[in-house]
Amino acid sequence: MHQVPDGKNPVRSLSIASDASIVVAANNRGTFFSWKLEKKGFEPLQKVDAHNGFCLKSLLSPDVR
């Protein structure tokens, strides 16, 4: 199973797809997380160690599906 934020490192940025299908977040340690939104809740999709430092912003393309 994909990991989720541990609660120890603050989330710096959160973005939601325009159709509310996907949520992405970046934390204070440079890690990026994504989830698929479903009626039953959040389904973790991916965790990426994107940077060695904190991320300022996580963004989704307007045409994400």
PDBQT receptor file of N, H, CA, C and O in Angstrom, charges set to zero:
ATOM      1  N   MET A   1       0.840  -1.181   0.000  1.00  0.00    +0.000 N 
ATOM      2  CA  MET A   1       0.000   0.000   0.000  1.00  0.00    +0.000 C 
ATOM      3  C   MET A   1       0.886   1.245   0.000  1.00  0.00    +0.000 C 
ATOM      4  O   MET A   1       1.958   1.255   0.604  1.00  0.00    +0.000 OA
ATOM      5  N   HIS A   2       0.433   2.274  -0.672  1.00  0.00    +0.000 N 
ATOM      6  H   HIS A   2      -0.438   2.266  -1.162  1.00  0.00    +0.000 HD
ATOM      7  CA  HIS A   2       1.174   3.534  -0.721  1.00  0.00    +0.000 C 
ATOM      8  C   HIS A   2       1.081   4.233   0.627  1.00  0.00    +0.000 C 
ATOM      9  O   HIS A   2       0.081   4.117   1.337  1.00  0.00    +0.000 OA
ATOM     10  N   GLN A   3       2.109   4.939   0.956  1.00  0.00    +0.000 N 
ATOM     11  H   GLN A   3       2.920   5.033   0.379  1.00  0.00    +0.000 HD
ATOM     12  CA  GLN A   3       2.148   5.633   2.236  1.00  0.00    +0.000 C 
ATOM     13  C   GLN A   3       1.332   6.922   2.178  1.00  0.00    +0.000 C 
ATOM     14  O   GLN A   3       1.054   7.467   1.110  1.00  0.00    +0.000 OA
ATOM     15  N   VAL A   4       0.971   7.373   3.338  1.00  0.00    +0.000 N 
ATOM     16  H   VAL A   4       1.197   6.930   4.206  1.00  0.00    +0.000 HD
ATOM     17  CA  VAL A   4       0.265   8.639   3.501  1.00  0.00    +0.000 C 
ATOM     18  C   VAL A   4       1.093   9.521   4.432  1.00  0.00    +0.000 C 
ATOM     19  O   VAL A   4       1.971   9.010   5.128  1.00  0.00    +0.000 OA
ATOM     20  N   PRO A   5       0.839  10.838   4.465  1.00  0.00    +0.000 N 
ATOM     21  CA  PRO A   5       1.609  11.698   5.373  1.00  0.00    +0.000 C 
ATOM     22  C   PRO A   5       1.595  11.155   6.793  1.00  0.00    +0.000 C 
ATOM     23  O   PRO A   5       0.583  10.634   7.262  1.00  0.00    +0.000 OA
ATOM     24  N   ASP A   6       2.735  11.285   7.472  1.00  0.00    +0.000 N 
ATOM     25  H   ASP A   6       3.556  11.709   7.091  1.00  0.00    +0.000 HD
ATOM     26  CA  ASP A   6       2.901  10.692   8.800  1.00  0.00    +0.000 C 
ATOM     27  C   ASP A   6       2.371  11.548   9.945  1.00  0.00    +0.000 C 
ATOM     28  O   ASP A   6       2.309  11.082  11.082  1.00  0.00    +0.000 OA
ATOM     29  N   GLY A   7       1.988  12.793   9.662  1.00  0.00    +0.000 N 
ATOM     30  H   GLY A   7       2.039  13.172   8.738  1.00  0.00    +0.000 HD
ATOM     31  CA  GLY A   7       1.484  13.660  10.720  1.00  0.00    +0.000 C 
ATOM     32  C   GLY A   7       2.584  14.393  11.471  1.00  0.00    +0.000 C 
ATOM     33  O   GLY A   7       2.296  15.264  12.292  1.00  0.00    +0.000 OA
ATOM     34  N   LYS A   8       3.838  14.056  11.202  1.00  0.00    +0.000 N 
ATOM     35  H   LYS A   8       4.073  13.349  10.535  1.00  0.00    +0.000 HD
ATOM     36  CA  LYS A   8       4.964  14.703  11.867  1.00  0.00    +0.000 C 
ATOM     37  C   LYS A   8       5.513  15.872  11.045  1.00  0.00    +0.000 C 
ATOM     38  O   LYS A   8       6.091  16.808  11.598  1.00  0.00    +0.000 OA
ATOM     39  N   ASN A   9       5.331  15.814   9.728  1.00  0.00    +0.000 N 
ATOM     40  H   ASN A   9       4.862  15.054   9.279  1.00  0.00    +0.000 HD
ATOM     41  CA  ASN A   9       5.821  16.850   8.827  1.00  0.00    +0.000 C 
ATOM     42  C   ASN A   9       4.646  17.629   8.262  1.00  0.00    +0.000 C 
ATOM     43  O   ASN A   9       3.755  17.038   7.652  1.00  0.00    +0.000 OA
ATOM     44  N   PRO A  10       4.623  18.936   8.448  1.00  0.00    +0.000 N 
ATOM     45  CA  PRO A  10       3.484  19.734   7.991  1.00  0.00    +0.000 C 
ATOM     46  C   PRO A  10       3.275  19.661   6.483  1.00  0.00    +0.000 C 
ATOM     47  O   PRO A  10       4.233  19.639   5.710  1.00  0.00    +0.000 OA
ATOM     48  N   VAL A  11       2.021  19.624   6.085  1.00  0.00    +0.000 N 
ATOM     49  H   VAL A  11       1.243  19.642   6.714  1.00  0.00    +0.000 HD
ATOM     50  CA  VAL A  11       1.662  19.718   4.673  1.00  0.00    +0.000 C 
ATOM     51  C   VAL A  11       1.732  21.187   4.289  1.00  0.00    +0.000 C 
ATOM     52  O   VAL A  11       1.100  22.028   4.928  1.00  0.00    +0.000 OA
ATOM     53  N   ARG A  12       2.495  21.502   3.249  1.00  0.00    +0.000 N 
ATOM     54  H   ARG A  12       3.009  20.820   2.730  1.00  0.00    +0.000 HD
ATOM     55  CA  ARG A  12       2.703  22.883   2.804  1.00  0.00    +0.000 C 
ATOM     56  C   ARG A  12       1.651  23.323   1.787  1.00  0.00    +0.000 C 
ATOM     57  O   ARG A  12       1.271  24.494   1.752  1.00  0.00    +0.000 OA
ATOM     58  N   SER A  13       1.183  22.390   0.963  1.00  0.00    +0.000 N 
ATOM     59  H   SER A  13       1.492  21.439   0.991  1.00  0.00    +0.000 HD
ATOM     60  CA  SER A  13       0.284  22.757  -0.123  1.00  0.00    +0.000 C 
ATOM     61  C   SER A  13      -0.647  21.607  -0.448  1.00  0.00    +0.000 C 
ATOM     62  O   SER A  13      -0.284  20.437  -0.329  1.00  0.00    +0.000 OA
ATOM     63  N   LEU A  14      -1.850  21.961  -0.860  1.00  0.00    +0.000 N 
ATOM     64  H   LEU A  14      -2.145  22.911  -0.956  1.00  0.00    +0.000 HD
ATOM     65  CA  LEU A  14      -2.878  20.984  -1.211  1.00  0.00    +0.000 C 
ATOM     66  C   LEU A  14      -3.607  21.504  -2.436  1.00  0.00    +0.000 C 
ATOM     67  O   LEU A  14      -3.950  22.685  -2.500  1.00  0.00    +0.000 OA
ATOM     68  N   SER A  15      -3.851  20.629  -3.416  1.00  0.00    +0.000 N 
ATOM     69  H   SER A  15      -3.573  19.670  -3.364  1.00  0.00    +0.000 HD
ATOM     70  CA  SER A  15      -4.607  20.998  -4.612  1.00  0.00    +0.000 C 
ATOM     71  C   SER A  15      -5.637  19.920  -4.887  1.00  0.00    +0.000 C 
ATOM     72  O   SER A  15      -5.413  18.733  -4.648  1.00  0.00    +0.000 OA
ATOM     73  N   ILE A  16      -6.780  20.374  -5.400  1.00  0.00    +0.000 N 
ATOM     74  H   ILE A  16      -6.962  21.338  -5.595  1.00  0.00    +0.000 HD
ATOM     75  CA  ILE A  16      -7.881  19.464  -5.734  1.00  0.00    +0.000 C 
ATOM     76  C   ILE A  16      -8.221  19.653  -7.202  1.00  0.00    +0.000 C 
ATOM     77  O   ILE A  16      -8.352  20.786  -7.666  1.00  0.00    +0.000 OA
ATOM     78  N   ALA A  17      -8.364  18.555  -7.939  1.00  0.00    +0.000 N 
ATOM     79  H   ALA A  17      -8.257  17.636  -7.562  1.00  0.00    +0.000 HD
ATOM     80  CA  ALA A  17      -8.723  18.622  -9.357  1.00  0.00    +0.000 C 
ATOM     81  C   ALA A  17     -10.068  19.329  -9.523  1.00  0.00    +0.000 C 
ATOM     82  O   ALA A  17     -10.918  19.266  -8.634  1.00  0.00    +0.000 OA
ATOM     83  N   SER A  18     -10.258  19.994 -10.645  1.00  0.00    +0.000 N 
ATOM     84  H   SER A  18      -9.568  20.046 -11.367  1.00  0.00    +0.000 HD
ATOM     85  CA  SER A  18     -11.485  20.757 -10.882  1.00  0.00    +0.000 C 
ATOM     86  C   SER A  18     -12.727  19.880 -10.851  1.00  0.00    +0.000 C 
ATOM     87  O   SER A  18     -13.815  20.368 -10.546  1.00  0.00    +0.000 OA
ATOM     88  N   ASP A  19     -12.589  18.603 -11.159  1.00  0.00    +0.000 N 
ATOM     89  H   ASP A  19     -11.705  18.206 -11.406  1.00  0.00    +0.000 HD
ATOM     90  CA  ASP A  19     -13.735  17.691 -11.079  1.00  0.00    +0.000 C 
ATOM     91  C   ASP A  19     -13.773  16.913  -9.759  1.00  0.00    +0.000 C 
ATOM     92  O   ASP A  19     -14.572  15.989  -9.601  1.00  0.00    +0.000 OA
ATOM     93  N   ALA A  20     -12.911  17.288  -8.819  1.00  0.00    +0.000 N 
ATOM     94  H   ALA A  20     -12.262  18.038  -8.947  1.00  0.00    +0.000 HD
ATOM     95  CA  ALA A  20     -12.827  16.690  -7.486  1.00  0.00    +0.000 C 
ATOM     96  C   ALA A  20     -12.492  15.197  -7.508  1.00  0.00    +0.000 C 
ATOM     97  O   ALA A  20     -12.883  14.460  -6.603  1.00  0.00    +0.000 OA
ATOM     98  N   SER A  21     -11.774  14.753  -8.533  1.00  0.00    +0.000 N 
ATOM     99  H   SER A  21     -11.457  15.352  -9.268  1.00  0.00    +0.000 HD
ATOM    100  CA  SER A  21     -11.429  13.332  -8.637  1.00  0.00    +0.000 C 
ATOM    101  C   SER A  21     -10.095  12.990  -7.976  1.00  0.00    +0.000 C 
ATOM    102  O   SER A  21      -9.887  11.850  -7.561  1.00  0.00    +0.000 OA
ATOM    103  N   ILE A  22      -9.197  13.959  -7.874  1.00  0.00    +0.000 N 
ATOM    104  H   ILE A  22      -9.367  14.886  -8.211  1.00  0.00    +0.000 HD
ATOM    105  CA  ILE A  22      -7.854  13.722  -7.343  1.00  0.00    +0.000 C 
ATOM    106  C   ILE A  22      -7.461  14.855  -6.399  1.00  0.00    +0.000 C 
ATOM    107  O   ILE A  22      -7.778  16.021  -6.630  1.00  0.00    +0.000 OA
ATOM    108  N   VAL A  23      -6.761  14.477  -5.331  1.00  0.00    +0.000 N 
ATOM    109  H   VAL A  23      -6.504  13.529  -5.143  1.00  0.00    +0.000 HD
ATOM    110  CA  VAL A  23      -6.187  15.444  -4.395  1.00  0.00    +0.000 C 
ATOM    111  C   VAL A  23      -4.685  15.190  -4.354  1.00  0.00    +0.000 C 
ATOM    112  O   VAL A  23      -4.251  14.039  -4.303  1.00  0.00    +0.000 OA
ATOM    113  N   VAL A  24      -3.889  16.260  -4.375  1.00  0.00    +0.000 N 
ATOM    114  H   VAL A  24      -4.241  17.195  -4.416  1.00  0.00    +0.000 HD
ATOM    115  CA  VAL A  24      -2.444  16.140  -4.227  1.00  0.00    +0.000 C 
ATOM    116  C   VAL A  24      -1.979  17.049  -3.096  1.00  0.00    +0.000 C 
ATOM    117  O   VAL A  24      -2.575  18.095  -2.840  1.00  0.00    +0.000 OA
ATOM    118  N   ALA A  25      -0.915  16.640  -2.429  1.00  0.00    +0.000 N 
ATOM    119  H   ALA A  25      -0.431  15.790  -2.637  1.00  0.00    +0.000 HD
ATOM    120  CA  ALA A  25      -0.366  17.421  -1.322  1.00  0.00    +0.000 C 
ATOM    121  C   ALA A  25       1.147  17.287  -1.326  1.00  0.00    +0.000 C 
ATOM    122  O   ALA A  25       1.693  16.262  -1.735  1.00  0.00    +0.000 OA
ATOM    123  N   ALA A  26       1.813  18.330  -0.867  1.00  0.00    +0.000 N 
ATOM    124  H   ALA A  26       1.369  19.163  -0.534  1.00  0.00    +0.000 HD
ATOM    125  CA  ALA A  26       3.269  18.317  -0.707  1.00  0.00    +0.000 C 
ATOM    126  C   ALA A  26       3.577  18.723   0.721  1.00  0.00    +0.000 C 
ATOM    127  O   ALA A  26       2.964  19.645   1.259  1.00  0.00    +0.000 OA
ATOM    128  N   ASN A  27       4.534  18.032   1.337  1.00  0.00    +0.000 N 
ATOM    129  H   ASN A  27       5.032  17.283   0.900  1.00  0.00    +0.000 HD
ATOM    130  CA  ASN A  27       4.827  18.325   2.737  1.00  0.00    +0.000 C 
ATOM    131  C   ASN A  27       6.118  19.098   2.934  1.00  0.00    +0.000 C 
ATOM    132  O   ASN A  27       6.793  19.468   1.973  1.00  0.00    +0.000 OA
ATOM    133  N   ASN A  28       6.439  19.328   4.157  1.00  0.00    +0.000 N 
ATOM    134  H   ASN A  28       5.891  19.027   4.937  1.00  0.00    +0.000 HD
ATOM    135  CA  ASN A  28       7.584  20.121   4.571  1.00  0.00    +0.000 C 
ATOM    136  C   ASN A  28       8.929  19.432   4.293  1.00  0.00    +0.000 C 
ATOM    137  O   ASN A  28       9.977  20.066   4.417  1.00  0.00    +0.000 OA
ATOM    138  N   ARG A  29       8.913  18.164   3.924  1.00  0.00    +0.000 N 
ATOM    139  H   ARG A  29       8.062  17.649   3.823  1.00  0.00    +0.000 HD
ATOM    140  CA  ARG A  29      10.142  17.397   3.666  1.00  0.00    +0.000 C 
ATOM    141  C   ARG A  29      10.355  17.123   2.177  1.00  0.00    +0.000 C 
ATOM    142  O   ARG A  29      11.251  16.360   1.816  1.00  0.00    +0.000 OA
ATOM    143  N   GLY A  30       9.545  17.734   1.308  1.00  0.00    +0.000 N 
ATOM    144  H   GLY A  30       8.817  18.353   1.601  1.00  0.00    +0.000 HD
ATOM    145  CA  GLY A  30       9.706  17.550  -0.131  1.00  0.00    +0.000 C 
ATOM    146  C   GLY A  30       9.029  16.313  -0.678  1.00  0.00    +0.000 C 
ATOM    147  O   GLY A  30       9.362  15.867  -1.776  1.00  0.00    +0.000 OA
ATOM    148  N   THR A  31       8.093  15.751   0.054  1.00  0.00    +0.000 N 
ATOM    149  H   THR A  31       7.823  16.114   0.946  1.00  0.00    +0.000 HD
ATOM    150  CA  THR A  31       7.384  14.560  -0.387  1.00  0.00    +0.000 C 
ATOM    151  C   THR A  31       6.013  14.950  -0.933  1.00  0.00    +0.000 C 
ATOM    152  O   THR A  31       5.309  15.776  -0.353  1.00  0.00    +0.000 OA
ATOM    153  N   PHE A  32       5.654  14.345  -2.048  1.00  0.00    +0.000 N 
ATOM    154  H   PHE A  32       6.226  13.673  -2.519  1.00  0.00    +0.000 HD
ATOM    155  CA  PHE A  32       4.408  14.606  -2.748  1.00  0.00    +0.000 C 
ATOM    156  C   PHE A  32       3.511  13.372  -2.618  1.00  0.00    +0.000 C 
ATOM    157  O   PHE A  32       3.975  12.244  -2.788  1.00  0.00    +0.000 OA
ATOM    158  N   PHE A  33       2.241  13.584  -2.320  1.00  0.00    +0.000 N 
ATOM    159  H   PHE A  33       1.864  14.500  -2.182  1.00  0.00    +0.000 HD
ATOM    160  CA  PHE A  33       1.265  12.498  -2.172  1.00  0.00    +0.000 C 
ATOM    161  C   PHE A  33       0.080  12.770  -3.086  1.00  0.00    +0.000 C 
ATOM    162  O   PHE A  33      -0.274  13.926  -3.317  1.00  0.00    +0.000 OA
ATOM    163  N   SER A  34      -0.532  11.720  -3.605  1.00  0.00    +0.000 N 
ATOM    164  H   SER A  34      -0.245  10.780  -3.418  1.00  0.00    +0.000 HD
ATOM    165  CA  SER A  34      -1.757  11.886  -4.385  1.00  0.00    +0.000 C 
ATOM    166  C   SER A  34      -2.771  10.817  -3.990  1.00  0.00    +0.000 C 
ATOM    167  O   SER A  34      -2.419   9.688  -3.648  1.00  0.00    +0.000 OA
ATOM    168  N   TRP A  35      -4.045  11.215  -4.049  1.00  0.00    +0.000 N 
ATOM    169  H   TRP A  35      -4.331  12.132  -4.327  1.00  0.00    +0.000 HD
ATOM    170  CA  TRP A  35      -5.150  10.330  -3.711  1.00  0.00    +0.000 C 
ATOM    171  C   TRP A  35      -6.260  10.481  -4.733  1.00  0.00    +0.000 C 
ATOM    172  O   TRP A  35      -6.466  11.558  -5.292  1.00  0.00    +0.000 OA
ATOM    173  N   LYS A  36      -6.965   9.403  -4.969  1.00  0.00    +0.000 N 
ATOM    174  H   LYS A  36      -6.798   8.527  -4.515  1.00  0.00    +0.000 HD
ATOM    175  CA  LYS A  36      -8.166   9.420  -5.791  1.00  0.00    +0.000 C 
ATOM    176  C   LYS A  36      -9.349   9.542  -4.836  1.00  0.00    +0.000 C 
ATOM    177  O   LYS A  36      -9.433   8.819  -3.843  1.00  0.00    +0.000 OA
ATOM    178  N   LEU A  37     -10.256  10.456  -5.141  1.00  0.00    +0.000 N 
ATOM    179  H   LEU A  37     -10.188  11.043  -5.948  1.00  0.00    +0.000 HD
ATOM    180  CA  LEU A  37     -11.448  10.620  -4.308  1.00  0.00    +0.000 C 
ATOM    181  C   LEU A  37     -12.546   9.698  -4.804  1.00  0.00    +0.000 C 
ATOM    182  O   LEU A  37     -12.887   9.703  -5.987  1.00  0.00    +0.000 OA
ATOM    183  N   GLU A  38     -13.091   8.916  -3.904  1.00  0.00    +0.000 N 
ATOM    184  H   GLU A  38     -12.814   8.912  -2.944  1.00  0.00    +0.000 HD
ATOM    185  CA  GLU A  38     -14.182   8.003  -4.227  1.00  0.00    +0.000 C 
ATOM    186  C   GLU A  38     -15.277   8.162  -3.188  1.00  0.00    +0.000 C 
ATOM    187  O   GLU A  38     -15.062   8.788  -2.151  1.00  0.00    +0.000 OA
ATOM    188  N   LYS A  39     -16.436   7.607  -3.452  1.00  0.00    +0.000 N 
ATOM    189  H   LYS A  39     -16.611   7.098  -4.295  1.00  0.00    +0.000 HD
ATOM    190  CA  LYS A  39     -17.545   7.710  -2.502  1.00  0.00    +0.000 C 
ATOM    191  C   LYS A  39     -17.188   7.116  -1.143  1.00  0.00    +0.000 C 
ATOM    192  O   LYS A  39     -17.675   7.580  -0.112  1.00  0.00    +0.000 OA
ATOM    193  N   LYS A  40     -16.340   6.091  -1.142  1.00  0.00    +0.000 N 
ATOM    194  H   LYS A  40     -15.945   5.714  -1.979  1.00  0.00    +0.000 HD
ATOM    195  CA  LYS A  40     -15.969   5.440   0.120  1.00  0.00    +0.000 C 
ATOM    196  C   LYS A  40     -14.830   6.152   0.843  1.00  0.00    +0.000 C 
ATOM    197  O   LYS A  40     -14.499   5.796   1.974  1.00  0.00    +0.000 OA
ATOM    198  N   GLY A  41     -14.223   7.160   0.198  1.00  0.00    +0.000 N 
ATOM    199  H   GLY A  41     -14.492   7.450  -0.720  1.00  0.00    +0.000 HD
ATOM    200  CA  GLY A  41     -13.143   7.906   0.836  1.00  0.00    +0.000 C 
ATOM    201  C   GLY A  41     -11.970   8.111  -0.102  1.00  0.00    +0.000 C 
ATOM    202  O   GLY A  41     -12.127   8.121  -1.323  1.00  0.00    +0.000 OA
ATOM    203  N   PHE A  42     -10.794   8.276   0.483  1.00  0.00    +0.000 N 
ATOM    204  H   PHE A  42     -10.667   8.268   1.475  1.00  0.00    +0.000 HD
ATOM    205  CA  PHE A  42      -9.571   8.521  -0.270  1.00  0.00    +0.000 C 
ATOM    206  C   PHE A  42      -8.860   7.206  -0.579  1.00  0.00    +0.000 C 
ATOM    207  O   PHE A  42      -8.711   6.358   0.300  1.00  0.00    +0.000 OA
ATOM    208  N   GLU A  43      -8.424   7.036  -1.815  1.00  0.00    +0.000 N 
ATOM    209  H   GLU A  43      -8.545   7.724  -2.529  1.00  0.00    +0.000 HD
ATOM    210  CA  GLU A  43      -7.611   5.888  -2.206  1.00  0.00    +0.000 C 
ATOM    211  C   GLU A  43      -6.209   6.401  -2.532  1.00  0.00    +0.000 C 
ATOM    212  O   GLU A  43      -6.046   7.133  -3.509  1.00  0.00    +0.000 OA
ATOM    213  N   PRO A  44      -5.184   6.040  -1.739  1.00  0.00    +0.000 N 
ATOM    214  CA  PRO A  44      -3.826   6.508  -2.028  1.00  0.00    +0.000 C 
ATOM    215  C   PRO A  44      -3.368   6.043  -3.408  1.00  0.00    +0.000 C 
ATOM    216  O   PRO A  44      -3.532   4.875  -3.760  1.00  0.00    +0.000 OA
ATOM    217  N   LEU A  45      -2.796   6.958  -4.186  1.00  0.00    +0.000 N 
ATOM    218  H   LEU A  45      -2.662   7.907  -3.900  1.00  0.00    +0.000 HD
ATOM    219  CA  LEU A  45      -2.304   6.625  -5.520  1.00  0.00    +0.000 C 
ATOM    220  C   LEU A  45      -0.786   6.553  -5.572  1.00  0.00    +0.000 C 
ATOM    221  O   LEU A  45      -0.223   5.580  -6.074  1.00  0.00    +0.000 OA
ATOM    222  N   GLN A  46      -0.121   7.586  -5.052  1.00  0.00    +0.000 N 
ATOM    223  H   GLN A  46      -0.578   8.377  -4.644  1.00  0.00    +0.000 HD
ATOM    224  CA  GLN A  46       1.321   7.653  -5.227  1.00  0.00    +0.000 C 
ATOM    225  C   GLN A  46       1.984   8.502  -4.152  1.00  0.00    +0.000 C 
ATOM    226  O   GLN A  46       1.396   9.449  -3.630  1.00  0.00    +0.000 OA
ATOM    227  N   LYS A  47       3.206   8.144  -3.838  1.00  0.00    +0.000 N 
ATOM    228  H   LYS A  47       3.684   7.375  -4.262  1.00  0.00    +0.000 HD
ATOM    229  CA  LYS A  47       4.074   8.938  -2.965  1.00  0.00    +0.000 C 
ATOM    230  C   LYS A  47       5.387   9.119  -3.712  1.00  0.00    +0.000 C 
ATOM    231  O   LYS A  47       5.975   8.148  -4.189  1.00  0.00    +0.000 OA
ATOM    232  N   VAL A  48       5.853  10.374  -3.814  1.00  0.00    +0.000 N 
ATOM    233  H   VAL A  48       5.376  11.163  -3.426  1.00  0.00    +0.000 HD
ATOM    234  CA  VAL A  48       7.084  10.675  -4.532  1.00  0.00    +0.000 C 
ATOM    235  C   VAL A  48       7.952  11.564  -3.657  1.00  0.00    +0.000 C 
ATOM    236  O   VAL A  48       7.489  12.593  -3.164  1.00  0.00    +0.000 OA
ATOM    237  N   ASP A  49       9.199  11.179  -3.463  1.00  0.00    +0.000 N 
ATOM    238  H   ASP A  49       9.575  10.343  -3.864  1.00  0.00    +0.000 HD
ATOM    239  CA  ASP A  49      10.160  12.050  -2.779  1.00  0.00    +0.000 C 
ATOM    240  C   ASP A  49      10.693  13.007  -3.838  1.00  0.00    +0.000 C 
ATOM    241  O   ASP A  49      11.650  12.693  -4.545  1.00  0.00    +0.000 OA
ATOM    242  N   ALA A  50      10.065  14.181  -3.941  1.00  0.00    +0.000 N 
ATOM    243  H   ALA A  50       9.288  14.437  -3.367  1.00  0.00    +0.000 HD
ATOM    244  CA  ALA A  50      10.318  15.109  -5.040  1.00  0.00    +0.000 C 
ATOM    245  C   ALA A  50      11.531  16.001  -4.816  1.00  0.00    +0.000 C 
ATOM    246  O   ALA A  50      12.244  16.315  -5.770  1.00  0.00    +0.000 OA
ATOM    247  N   HIS A  51      11.778  16.410  -3.591  1.00  0.00    +0.000 N 
ATOM    248  H   HIS A  51      11.200  16.155  -2.816  1.00  0.00    +0.000 HD
ATOM    249  CA  HIS A  51      12.852  17.354  -3.296  1.00  0.00    +0.000 C 
ATOM    250  C   HIS A  51      13.557  16.978  -1.993  1.00  0.00    +0.000 C 
ATOM    251  O   HIS A  51      13.035  16.200  -1.195  1.00  0.00    +0.000 OA
ATOM    252  N   ASN A  52      14.743  17.539  -1.791  1.00  0.00    +0.000 N 
ATOM    253  H   ASN A  52      15.167  18.172  -2.440  1.00  0.00    +0.000 HD
ATOM    254  CA  ASN A  52      15.455  17.351  -0.532  1.00  0.00    +0.000 C 
ATOM    255  C   ASN A  52      15.017  18.350   0.526  1.00  0.00    +0.000 C 
ATOM    256  O   ASN A  52      15.277  18.148   1.712  1.00  0.00    +0.000 OA
ATOM    257  N   GLY A  53      14.360  19.416   0.116  1.00  0.00    +0.000 N 
ATOM    258  H   GLY A  53      14.148  19.580  -0.847  1.00  0.00    +0.000 HD
ATOM    259  CA  GLY A  53      13.848  20.446   1.026  1.00  0.00    +0.000 C 
ATOM    260  C   GLY A  53      12.337  20.506   0.927  1.00  0.00    +0.000 C 
ATOM    261  O   GLY A  53      11.711  19.648   0.304  1.00  0.00    +0.000 OA
ATOM    262  N   PHE A  54      11.758  21.518   1.541  1.00  0.00    +0.000 N 
ATOM    263  H   PHE A  54      12.266  22.215   2.048  1.00  0.00    +0.000 HD
ATOM    264  CA  PHE A  54      10.304  21.610   1.535  1.00  0.00    +0.000 C 
ATOM    265  C   PHE A  54       9.781  22.058   0.177  1.00  0.00    +0.000 C 
ATOM    266  O   PHE A  54      10.486  22.725  -0.580  1.00  0.00    +0.000 OA
ATOM    267  N   CYS A  55       8.550  21.690  -0.123  1.00  0.00    +0.000 N 
ATOM    268  H   CYS A  55       7.977  21.148   0.493  1.00  0.00    +0.000 HD
ATOM    269  CA  CYS A  55       7.859  22.104  -1.342  1.00  0.00    +0.000 C 
ATOM    270  C   CYS A  55       7.019  23.335  -1.020  1.00  0.00    +0.000 C 
ATOM    271  O   CYS A  55       6.390  23.405   0.036  1.00  0.00    +0.000 OA
ATOM    272  N   LEU A  56       7.011  24.289  -1.919  1.00  0.00    +0.000 N 
ATOM    273  H   LEU A  56       7.521  24.232  -2.777  1.00  0.00    +0.000 HD
ATOM    274  CA  LEU A  56       6.194  25.486  -1.718  1.00  0.00    +0.000 C 
ATOM    275  C   LEU A  56       4.768  25.298  -2.209  1.00  0.00    +0.000 C 
ATOM    276  O   LEU A  56       3.835  25.840  -1.615  1.00  0.00    +0.000 OA
ATOM    277  N   LYS A  57       4.582  24.537  -3.287  1.00  0.00    +0.000 N 
ATOM    278  H   LYS A  57       5.339  24.097  -3.770  1.00  0.00    +0.000 HD
ATOM    279  CA  LYS A  57       3.260  24.420  -3.872  1.00  0.00    +0.000 C 
ATOM    280  C   LYS A  57       3.101  23.111  -4.618  1.00  0.00    +0.000 C 
ATOM    281  O   LYS A  57       4.036  22.639  -5.265  1.00  0.00    +0.000 OA
ATOM    282  N   SER A  58       1.921  22.527  -4.529  1.00  0.00    +0.000 N 
ATOM    283  H   SER A  58       1.162  22.910  -4.003  1.00  0.00    +0.000 HD
ATOM    284  CA  SER A  58       1.566  21.366  -5.348  1.00  0.00    +0.000 C 
ATOM    285  C   SER A  58       0.410  21.808  -6.235  1.00  0.00    +0.000 C 
ATOM    286  O   SER A  58      -0.572  22.370  -5.751  1.00  0.00    +0.000 OA
ATOM    287  N   LEU A  59       0.528  21.557  -7.508  1.00  0.00    +0.000 N 
ATOM    288  H   LEU A  59       1.326  21.100  -7.901  1.00  0.00    +0.000 HD
ATOM    289  CA  LEU A  59      -0.500  21.980  -8.461  1.00  0.00    +0.000 C 
ATOM    290  C   LEU A  59      -0.866  20.843  -9.392  1.00  0.00    +0.000 C 
ATOM    291  O   LEU A  59      -0.051  19.963  -9.670  1.00  0.00    +0.000 OA
ATOM    292  N   LEU A  60      -2.099  20.870  -9.871  1.00  0.00    +0.000 N 
ATOM    293  H   LEU A  60      -2.761  21.585  -9.645  1.00  0.00    +0.000 HD
ATOM    294  CA  LEU A  60      -2.571  19.924 -10.872  1.00  0.00    +0.000 C 
ATOM    295  C   LEU A  60      -2.902  20.678 -12.141  1.00  0.00    +0.000 C 
ATOM    296  O   LEU A  60      -3.360  21.820 -12.091  1.00  0.00    +0.000 OA
ATOM    297  N   SER A  61      -2.675  20.051 -13.265  1.00  0.00    +0.000 N 
ATOM    298  H   SER A  61      -2.303  19.124 -13.306  1.00  0.00    +0.000 HD
ATOM    299  CA  SER A  61      -3.070  20.621 -14.543  1.00  0.00    +0.000 C 
ATOM    300  C   SER A  61      -4.597  20.684 -14.598  1.00  0.00    +0.000 C 
ATOM    301  O   SER A  61      -5.263  19.781 -14.090  1.00  0.00    +0.000 OA
ATOM    302  N   PRO A  62      -5.158  21.720 -15.196  1.00  0.00    +0.000 N 
ATOM    303  CA  PRO A  62      -6.627  21.824 -15.293  1.00  0.00    +0.000 C 
ATOM    304  C   PRO A  62      -7.269  20.659 -16.054  1.00  0.00    +0.000 C 
ATOM    305  O   PRO A  62      -8.453  20.385 -15.861  1.00  0.00    +0.000 OA
ATOM    306  N   ASP A  63      -6.515  19.972 -16.910  1.00  0.00    +0.000 N 
ATOM    307  H   ASP A  63      -5.552  20.194 -17.067  1.00  0.00    +0.000 HD
ATOM    308  CA  ASP A  63      -7.098  18.880 -17.684  1.00  0.00    +0.000 C 
ATOM    309  C   ASP A  63      -6.825  17.497 -17.083  1.00  0.00    +0.000 C 
ATOM    310  O   ASP A  63      -6.971  16.491 -17.776  1.00  0.00    +0.000 OA
ATOM    311  N   VAL A  64      -6.437  17.431 -15.824  1.00  0.00    +0.000 N 
ATOM    312  H   VAL A  64      -6.319  18.249 -15.260  1.00  0.00    +0.000 HD
ATOM    313  CA  VAL A  64      -6.174  16.141 -15.169  1.00  0.00    +0.000 C 
ATOM    314  C   VAL A  64      -7.447  15.318 -15.114  1.00  0.00    +0.000 C 
ATOM    315  O   VAL A  64      -8.538  15.848 -14.909  1.00  0.00    +0.000 OA
ATOM    316  N   ARG A  65      -7.291  14.002 -15.303  1.00  0.00    +0.000 N 
ATOM    317  H   ARG A  65      -6.404  13.571 -15.470  1.00  0.00    +0.000 HD
ATOM    318  CA  ARG A  65      -8.446  13.078 -15.252  1.00  0.00    +0.000 C 
ATOM    319  C   ARG A  65      -8.051  11.829 -14.516  1.00  0.00    +0.000 C 
ATOM    320  O   ARG A  65      -8.868  10.922 -14.357  1.00  0.00    +0.000 OA
TER     321      ARG A  65
